[in-house]
């Protein structure tokens, strides 16, 4: 059995439980997956975790960080009177990334 399959099986077993220990096990399994898997294999593990409490927390945290980064970018653009750049950033994700890099926003 591959590492991916072992991790995925552990996640599926832990998902059946609804307690703190199961959450800790899933956090550990996610950490292992992040360390040892990449690409498609890691995406499969992320998919398996999406509906877990931990998966929901990770997703929520990611959305919150993205929201903060976008707000920071908008504030910097508006305070620099770069209205056109602000508008373009809402329509062009690559341009948005370029501006974030320009302002050092992660």
N, CA and C atoms as a LAMMPS dump frame, in Angstrom:
ITEM: TIMESTEP
0
ITEM: NUMBER OF ATOMS
318
ITEM: BOX BOUNDS ff ff ff
-5.0000000000000000e+02 5.0000000000000000e+02
-5.0000000000000000e+02 5.0000000000000000e+02
-5.0000000000000000e+02 5.0000000000000000e+02
ITEM: ATOMS id mol type element x y z
1 1 1 N 0.853 -1.176 0
2 1 2 C 0 0 0
3 1 3 C 0.9 1.241 0
4 2 1 N 0.58 2.21 -0.847
5 2 2 C 1.399 3.419 -0.965
6 2 3 C 1.196 4.339 0.245
7 3 1 N 2.11 5.286 0.406
8 3 2 C 1.981 6.262 1.493
9 3 3 C 0.65 6.999 1.387
10 4 1 N 0.333 7.409 0.154
11 4 2 C -0.915 8.141 -0.063
12 4 3 C -2.11 7.326 0.403
13 5 1 N -2.137 6.055 0.026
14 5 2 C -3.266 5.192 0.391
15 5 3 C -3.358 4.992 1.903
16 6 1 N -2.209 4.846 2.551
17 6 2 C -2.204 4.684 4.01
18 6 3 C -2.741 5.936 4.703
19 7 1 N -2.28 7.088 4.242
20 7 2 C -2.732 8.351 4.832
21 7 3 C -4.225 8.54 4.586
22 8 1 N -4.644 8.266 3.357
23 8 2 C -6.06 8.429 3.005
24 8 3 C -6.944 7.492 3.831
25 9 1 N -6.502 6.261 4
26 9 2 C -7.265 5.298 4.799
27 9 3 C -7.374 5.775 6.25
28 10 1 N -6.271 6.289 6.787
29 10 2 C -6.286 6.816 8.151
30 10 3 C -7.26 7.974 8.297
31 11 1 N -7.296 8.839 7.308
32 11 2 C -8.224 9.978 7.337
33 11 3 C -9.666 9.485 7.315
34 12 1 N -9.946 8.525 6.445
35 12 2 C -11.31 7.998 6.339
36 12 3 C -11.757 7.332 7.641
37 13 1 N -10.841 6.625 8.291
38 13 2 C -11.17 5.997 9.578
39 13 3 C -11.407 7.07 10.639
40 14 1 N -10.517 8.058 10.687
41 14 2 C -10.634 9.119 11.695
42 14 3 C -11.893 9.963 11.482
43 15 1 N -12.325 10.104 10.225
44 15 2 C -13.528 10.895 9.934
45 15 3 C -14.771 10.302 10.594
46 16 1 N -14.749 8.997 10.817
47 16 2 C -15.907 8.332 11.417
48 16 3 C -16.09 8.721 12.881
49 17 1 N -15.004 9.114 13.52
50 17 2 C -15.055 9.54 14.921
51 17 3 C -15.281 11.049 14.965
52 18 1 N -15.899 11.506 16.006
53 18 2 C -16.142 12.943 16.159
54 18 3 C -15.668 13.372 17.542
55 19 1 N -14.335 13.389 17.691
56 19 2 C -13.777 13.801 18.976
57 19 3 C -12.42 14.459 18.761
58 20 1 N -11.853 14.974 19.837
59 20 2 C -10.582 15.693 19.747
60 20 3 C -9.446 14.802 19.272
61 21 1 N -9.433 13.549 19.705
62 21 2 C -8.363 12.639 19.3
63 21 3 C -8.396 12.427 17.784
64 22 1 N -9.579 12.256 17.222
65 22 2 C -9.704 12.079 15.772
66 22 3 C -9.199 13.321 15.045
67 23 1 N -9.511 14.507 15.569
68 23 2 C -9.028 15.748 14.965
69 23 3 C -7.504 15.82 15.006
70 24 1 N -6.913 15.395 16.117
71 24 2 C -5.45 15.401 16.241
72 24 3 C -4.82 14.413 15.266
73 25 1 N -5.428 13.246 15.127
74 25 2 C -4.92 12.237 14.188
75 25 3 C -4.984 12.783 12.764
76 26 1 N -6.096 13.425 12.41
77 26 2 C -6.222 13.981 11.061
78 26 3 C -5.214 15.101 10.826
79 27 1 N -4.96 15.909 11.839
80 27 2 C -3.955 16.965 11.711
81 27 3 C -2.579 16.356 11.465
82 28 1 N -2.262 15.296 12.185
83 28 2 C -0.984 14.611 12.006
84 28 3 C -0.894 14.004 10.6
85 29 1 N -1.971 13.365 10.157
86 29 2 C -1.985 12.755 8.826
87 29 3 C -1.85 13.814 7.734
88 30 1 N -2.491 14.949 7.922
89 30 2 C -2.371 16.03 6.945
90 30 3 C -0.934 16.543 6.896
91 31 1 N -0.301 16.671 8.052
92 31 2 C 1.095 17.115 8.108
93 31 3 C 2.003 16.131 7.381
94 32 1 N 1.778 14.844 7.602
95 32 2 C 2.558 13.82 6.897
96 32 3 C 2.34 13.904 5.391
97 33 1 N 1.099 14.065 4.98
98 33 2 C 0.787 14.164 3.553
99 33 3 C 1.488 15.371 2.947
100 34 1 N 1.441 16.493 3.637
101 34 2 C 2.069 17.711 3.139
102 34 3 C 3.578 17.542 3.006
103 35 1 N 4.165 16.768 3.9
104 35 2 C 5.617 16.559 3.889
105 35 3 C 6.059 15.549 2.828
106 36 1 N 5.296 14.47 2.66
107 36 2 C 5.757 13.368 1.822
108 36 3 C 5.082 13.241 0.458
109 37 1 N 3.983 13.929 0.241
110 37 2 C 3.272 13.797 -1.029
111 37 3 C 3.327 15.108 -1.798
112 38 1 N 3.087 15.01 -3.093
113 38 2 C 3.013 16.233 -3.885
114 38 3 C 2.015 16.058 -5.022
115 39 1 N 1.703 17.146 -5.658
116 39 2 C 0.855 17.126 -6.838
117 39 3 C -0.489 16.457 -6.641
118 40 1 N -0.774 15.526 -7.525
119 40 2 C -2.069 14.846 -7.561
120 40 3 C -2.332 14.08 -6.27
121 41 1 N -1.293 13.435 -5.728
122 41 2 C -1.477 12.664 -4.488
123 41 3 C -1.919 13.571 -3.34
124 42 1 N -1.272 14.721 -3.221
125 42 2 C -1.627 15.658 -2.154
126 42 3 C -3.035 16.206 -2.37
127 43 1 N -3.391 16.451 -3.626
128 43 2 C -4.751 16.919 -3.927
129 43 3 C -5.798 15.895 -3.502
130 44 1 N -5.498 14.61 -3.689
131 44 2 C -6.429 13.555 -3.269
132 44 3 C -6.641 13.58 -1.755
133 45 1 N -5.556 13.792 -1.024
134 45 2 C -5.65 13.85 0.437
135 45 3 C -6.46 15.074 0.852
136 46 1 N -6.197 16.201 0.205
137 46 2 C -6.955 17.416 0.52
138 46 3 C -8.441 17.195 0.269
139 47 1 N -8.76 16.516 -0.83
140 47 2 C -10.157 16.201 -1.142
141 47 3 C -10.789 15.362 -0.037
142 48 1 N -10.042 14.37 0.439
143 48 2 C -10.559 13.49 1.489
144 48 3 C -10.812 14.265 2.78
145 49 1 N -10.063 15.336 2.992
146 49 2 C -10.179 16.099 4.234
147 49 3 C -11.211 17.212 4.167
148 50 1 N -11.651 17.571 2.984
149 50 2 C -12.513 18.74 2.822
150 50 3 C -13.709 18.734 3.76
151 51 1 N -14.344 17.625 3.924
152 51 2 C -15.549 17.594 4.738
153 51 3 C -15.282 17.308 6.219
154 52 1 N -14.037 17.211 6.601
155 52 2 C -13.727 17.027 8.016
156 52 3 C -13.728 18.386 8.707
157 53 1 N -13.839 18.387 10.016
158 53 2 C -13.777 19.65 10.761
159 53 3 C -12.447 20.343 10.525
160 54 1 N -11.362 19.565 10.53
161 54 2 C -10.044 20.145 10.304
162 54 3 C -9.97 20.741 8.901
163 55 1 N -10.472 20 7.922
164 55 2 C -10.468 20.494 6.547
165 55 3 C -11.231 21.797 6.415
166 56 1 N -12.361 21.88 7.071
167 56 2 C -13.163 23.103 7.038
168 56 3 C -12.414 24.256 7.702
169 57 1 N -11.708 23.959 8.794
170 57 2 C -10.941 24.998 9.482
171 57 3 C -9.792 25.492 8.607
172 58 1 N -9.106 24.569 7.929
173 58 2 C -7.997 24.941 7.047
174 58 3 C -8.514 25.795 5.899
175 59 1 N -9.633 25.393 5.32
176 59 2 C -10.224 26.139 4.206
177 59 3 C -10.651 27.537 4.656
178 60 1 N -11.278 27.622 5.814
179 60 2 C -11.724 28.913 6.343
180 60 3 C -10.529 29.825 6.596
181 61 1 N -9.461 29.269 7.154
182 61 2 C -8.252 30.038 7.43
183 61 3 C -7.66 30.578 6.133
184 62 1 N -7.642 29.744 5.096
185 62 2 C -7.119 30.169 3.797
186 62 3 C -7.938 31.299 3.195
187 63 1 N -9.257 31.185 3.288
188 63 2 C -10.128 32.247 2.763
189 63 3 C -9.92 33.548 3.527
190 64 1 N -9.75 33.448 4.839
191 64 2 C -9.542 34.641 5.664
192 64 3 C -8.227 35.325 5.29
193 65 1 N -7.169 34.547 5.099
194 65 2 C -5.873 35.124 4.713
195 65 3 C -5.968 35.792 3.347
196 66 1 N -6.682 35.156 2.42
197 66 2 C -6.852 35.733 1.083
198 66 3 C -7.644 37.039 1.164
199 67 1 N -8.687 37.055 1.981
200 67 2 C -9.499 38.262 2.14
201 67 3 C -8.66 39.41 2.701
202 68 1 N -7.845 39.114 3.691
203 68 2 C -6.986 40.139 4.294
204 68 3 C -5.98 40.659 3.27
205 69 1 N -5.386 39.75 2.494
206 69 2 C -4.413 40.148 1.475
207 69 3 C -5.069 41.048 0.424
208 70 1 N -6.262 40.685 -0.027
209 70 2 C -6.959 41.496 -1.029
210 70 3 C -7.33 42.866 -0.47
211 71 1 N -7.784 42.912 0.766
212 71 2 C -8.104 44.201 1.39
213 71 3 C -6.861 45.073 1.513
214 72 1 N -5.744 44.463 1.872
215 72 2 C -4.484 45.2 1.986
216 72 3 C -4.079 45.769 0.633
217 73 1 N -4.189 44.942 -0.41
218 73 2 C -3.853 45.409 -1.76
219 73 3 C -4.749 46.578 -2.153
220 74 1 N -6.044 46.438 -1.948
221 74 2 C -6.976 47.514 -2.313
222 74 3 C -6.656 48.809 -1.574
223 75 1 N -6.355 48.717 -0.281
224 75 2 C -6.017 49.911 0.5
225 75 3 C -4.769 50.589 -0.055
226 76 1 N -3.75 49.781 -0.37
227 76 2 C -2.499 50.351 -0.883
228 76 3 C -2.714 51.004 -2.245
229 77 1 N -3.482 50.343 -3.108
230 77 2 C -3.747 50.912 -4.429
231 77 3 C -4.556 52.201 -4.316
232 78 1 N -5.578 52.189 -3.488
233 78 2 C -6.419 53.381 -3.343
234 78 3 C -5.664 54.532 -2.687
235 79 1 N -4.829 54.228 -1.694
236 79 2 C -4.062 55.299 -1.038
237 79 3 C -2.993 55.869 -1.966
238 80 1 N -2.61 55.096 -2.99
239 80 2 C -1.651 55.572 -3.991
240 80 3 C -2.373 56.164 -5.199
241 81 1 N -3.684 56.284 -5.102
242 81 2 C -4.523 56.815 -6.175
243 81 3 C -4.384 56.009 -7.476
244 82 1 N -4.232 54.696 -7.334
245 82 2 C -4.1 53.807 -8.499
246 82 3 C -5.436 53.094 -8.731
247 83 1 N -6.428 53.897 -9.025
248 83 2 C -7.796 53.405 -9.188
249 83 3 C -7.892 52.4 -10.339
250 84 1 N -7.278 52.723 -11.464
251 84 2 C -7.34 51.826 -12.629
252 84 3 C -6.706 50.469 -12.311
253 85 1 N -5.595 50.482 -11.579
254 85 2 C -4.958 49.219 -11.18
255 85 3 C -5.875 48.425 -10.255
256 86 1 N -6.568 49.12 -9.381
257 86 2 C -7.491 48.462 -8.451
258 86 3 C -8.62 47.785 -9.227
259 87 1 N -9.163 48.484 -10.199
260 87 2 C -10.239 47.917 -11.021
261 87 3 C -9.725 46.725 -11.816
262 88 1 N -8.556 46.89 -12.445
263 88 2 C -7.995 45.805 -13.262
264 88 3 C -7.701 44.57 -12.405
265 89 1 N -7.254 44.786 -11.174
266 89 2 C -6.93 43.667 -10.277
267 89 3 C -8.164 42.843 -9.939
268 90 1 N -9.342 43.468 -9.957
269 90 2 C -10.567 42.713 -9.673
270 90 3 C -10.984 41.839 -10.844
271 91 1 N -10.45 42.136 -12.028
272 91 2 C -10.842 41.415 -13.241
273 91 3 C -9.773 40.455 -13.745
274 92 1 N -8.527 40.645 -13.311
275 92 2 C -7.401 39.879 -13.848
276 92 3 C -6.575 39.315 -12.687
277 93 1 N -6.721 38.009 -12.449
278 93 2 C -6.053 37.379 -11.306
279 93 3 C -4.531 37.436 -11.423
280 94 1 N -3.996 37.289 -12.628
281 94 2 C -2.538 37.36 -12.81
282 94 3 C -2.021 38.763 -12.482
283 95 1 N -2.752 39.773 -12.916
284 95 2 C -2.374 41.153 -12.615
285 95 3 C -2.442 41.399 -11.108
286 96 1 N -3.456 40.832 -10.482
287 96 2 C -3.608 40.934 -9.027
288 96 3 C -2.379 40.345 -8.327
289 97 1 N -1.929 39.168 -8.783
290 97 2 C -0.743 38.531 -8.2
291 97 3 C 0.493 39.401 -8.398
292 98 1 N 0.599 40.006 -9.585
293 98 2 C 1.737 40.883 -9.876
294 98 3 C 1.751 42.072 -8.913
295 99 1 N 0.587 42.665 -8.692
296 99 2 C 0.5 43.807 -7.776
297 99 3 C 0.812 43.396 -6.339
298 100 1 N 0.348 42.22 -5.943
299 100 2 C 0.644 41.742 -4.586
300 100 3 C 2.148 41.566 -4.402
301 101 1 N 2.789 41.053 -5.429
302 101 2 C 4.244 40.884 -5.364
303 101 3 C 4.918 42.257 -5.283
304 102 1 N 4.435 43.194 -6.087
305 102 2 C 4.982 44.554 -6.096
306 102 3 C 4.915 45.194 -4.704
307 103 1 N 3.809 44.971 -3.997
308 103 2 C 3.627 45.561 -2.672
309 103 3 C 4.124 44.656 -1.544
310 104 1 N 4.632 43.474 -1.883
311 104 2 C 5.141 42.554 -0.863
312 104 3 C 4.052 41.931 -0.012
313 105 1 N 2.882 41.717 -0.62
314 105 2 C 1.747 41.125 0.098
315 105 3 C 1.73 39.632 -0.177
316 106 1 N 1.647 38.84 0.887
317 106 2 C 1.648 37.377 0.721
318 106 3 C 0.302 36.801 1.032
